[in-house]
């Protein structure tokens, strides 16, 4: 009787890459968390945002980042940054089955989540957030071996013990008017693609 390869046991000693929130740079921190290292700096993200703006009429409004240099990067900046590492970003529709997406994508690197910035905060803190407009917050959900981890730059990383816990979290995000993207590795390289 031939024996097949066994899947390695789940690792509990995984060192999850995590950056603490600085200014409004959660998009930068989430991207680096998905890449599992400090692949980009704020200057790199500002350059990507400016490159996206090239050829457009100049105005005081910058659609891809904060004019004040504080961050607040839009999804296009994150998508370009991830694409340079051959990671394809795919939007998850409101009706898509998260379970099917996970099972159909064995090369999945994780999820990128965009939530209203008061998502998960006590209700008494919401008024303070409204001083800065309708802000959104980026959160990474990278896969380490067979487990997904919640890596939020505002909190300590945590591991989803079961796939059903991850799916519940992502469903909660969708119900709170958040957005979910899943990330698929387009190559085996971990170097930027020019």
Secondary structure, 3 states (H helix, E strand, C coil): CCCCCCCCCCCCCCCCCCCCCCCECHHHHHHHHHHCCCCCCHHHHHHHHHHHHCCCCCCCCCCCCCCCCCECCCHHHHHHHHHCCCEEEEECCCCCCHHHHHHHCCCEEEEEEEEECCCCCCHHHHHHHHCCCCCEEEEEEEEECCEEEEECCCCCCEECCCHHHHHHHHHHHHHCCCEEEEEEECCCCCCCCC
